[in-house]
């Protein structure tokens, strides 16, 4: 059985970052350390995806559009990992995600995050791998309830660390 996971653009962003760029962009030592840890977990996650044929990492079209805004150095660094990901060309899922009417109860959540979540659902992904997902996780029950009314099953939202831990649980 193949497990499909959707990859958010912040995973690709950390994958393309370098230690020098992180140190230059961030001010506090704590923020730099947090970014370096995220960068390492993104690389570990990518290596697992590359080496395991039972995991299919899908990059939704909405993520590709957002990733175009990334700095050129980051995009160049991500190119070496491109073969690890399945770059979605499913325009039907993309258009459905764009055209769906989002409930007013979900207006406080970033719209692009919701659209990526919806597109991931249409791509039949079991998980959405992302960082900076506090908003989505905090409101996960509300999101599930509102999207269930639209007959959309929401993928589980987790970080790369959690996904790695799911794979390697000792028996």
C-alpha positions in Angstrom: 0.0 0.0 0.0 1.3 3.4 -1.0 0.9 6.3 1.5 0.3 9.6 -0.2 1.5 12.7 1.7 1.1 16.3 0.6 4.1 18.6 1.1 3.6 22.3 2.0 5.8 25.0 0.6 7.5 25.7 4.0 9.0 22.2 3.8 10.4 23.0 0.4 11.6 26.3 1.7 13.6 24.8 4.6 14.9 22.1 2.2 16.4 24.9 0.0 17.8 27.0 2.8 21.5 27.1 3.8 22.9 27.7 7.2 24.5 31.0 6.0 21.2 32.3 4.7 19.4 31.4 7.9 22.0 33.0 10.1 21.9 36.2 7.9 18.0 36.4 7.9 17.2 35.6 11.5 18.3 37.7 14.5 17.9 35.7 17.6 20.0 32.6 18.4 16.8 30.7 19.4 15.1 31.4 16.0 18.3 30.4 14.2 18.5 27.1 16.1 14.8 26.4 15.4 15.2 27.0 11.7 18.3 24.8 11.5 16.4 21.9 13.2 13.5 22.4 10.8 16.0 22.4 7.9 17.5 19.1 9.1 14.2 17.4 9.6 13.1 18.5 6.1 16.2 16.9 4.7 15.7 13.7 6.7 12.0 13.6 5.6 13.1 14.0 1.9 15.7 11.2 2.2 13.0 8.9 3.6 10.6 9.8 0.8 13.4 9.2 -1.8 14.4 5.9 -0.4 10.9 4.4 0.4 8.8 3.5 -2.7 5.8 3.1 -0.4 5.6 6.8 0.4 4.5 9.2 -2.4 5.2 12.8 -1.5 2.9 15.0 -3.6 3.4 18.7 -4.2 0.0 20.3 -4.9 -0.2 23.0 -7.6 -1.1 25.7 -5.1 2.2 25.0 -3.3 4.0 25.2 -6.6 2.5 28.6 -7.2 3.4 29.8 -3.7 6.9 28.4 -4.1 7.6 30.5 -7.2 7.8 33.5 -4.8 10.8 31.9 -3.0 14.2 33.4 -3.4 16.2 32.1 -6.5 18.9 30.5 -4.3 16.3 28.5 -2.4 14.6 27.3 -5.7 18.0 26.3 -7.1 18.8 24.3 -3.9 15.5 22.4 -4.1 16.2 21.3 -7.7 18.5 18.5 -6.5 15.6 17.0 -4.6 13.0 17.4 -7.3 13.0 13.7 -8.3 11.9 12.8 -4.7 8.6 14.5 -5.1 5.7 13.9 -7.3 4.8 17.3 -8.7 1.0 17.3 -9.1 -0.4 18.3 -12.5 -4.0 17.5 -11.5 -5.7 20.7 -12.6 -9.0 19.3 -11.7 -8.1 19.1 -8.0 -6.5 22.6 -8.2 -9.6 24.2 -9.8 -11.9 22.5 -7.3 -9.8 23.8 -4.4 -9.9 27.3 -5.9 -13.6 27.4 -6.6 -14.9 25.9 -3.4 -16.7 28.3 -1.2 -15.1 28.5 2.2 -17.5 28.8 5.2 -17.5 32.1 7.0 -16.7 30.2 10.2 -13.2 29.5 8.8 -12.4 33.1 7.7 -10.0 33.5 10.6 -7.7 30.8 9.1 -5.3 31.8 6.3 -7.1 31.1 3.1 -4.1 29.7 1.2 -3.5 27.1 3.9 -7.2 26.0 3.7 -7.0 25.8 -0.1 -3.8 23.6 0.1 -5.6 21.4 2.6 -8.6 21.0 0.3 -6.4 20.3 -2.7 -4.5 17.7 -0.7 -7.8 16.1 0.1 -8.8 16.0 -3.6 -5.4 14.4 -4.4 -6.3 11.7 -1.9 -3.4 12.4 0.5 -3.5 10.9 3.9 -1.2 13.5 5.5 -0.3 17.2 5.0 3.3 17.7 6.0 3.9 21.3 7.1 5.5 23.6 9.6 3.8 26.7 11.1 0.5 24.8 11.3 -0.6 25.9 14.7 -3.6 27.7 13.2 -4.7 24.5 11.3 -4.1 22.2 14.2 -5.9 24.5 16.7 -8.9 24.6 14.5 -8.7 21.0 13.1 -12.1 19.9 14.6 -13.8 23.0 13.2 -12.2 22.5 9.8 -13.2 18.9 9.7 -16.8 19.7 10.6 -17.1 22.5 8.1 -15.5 20.6 5.2 -17.4 17.4 6.0 -20.5 19.4 5.1 -18.9 19.8 1.7 -18.1 16.1 1.6 -14.4 16.7 1.8 -12.3 14.4 4.0 -9.4 16.4 5.5 -5.9 14.9 5.6 -4.1 14.7 9.0 -1.9 17.8 9.5 1.6 16.9 10.9 5.2 18.0 10.9 8.0 16.1 9.3 9.2 15.0 12.8 5.8 13.5 13.6 5.7 11.7 10.3 9.2 10.3 10.8 8.1 9.2 14.3 5.0 7.5 12.8 7.3 5.5 10.5 9.8 4.4 13.0 7.9 3.3 16.1 9.8 0.4 17.8 7.8 -2.7 18.4 
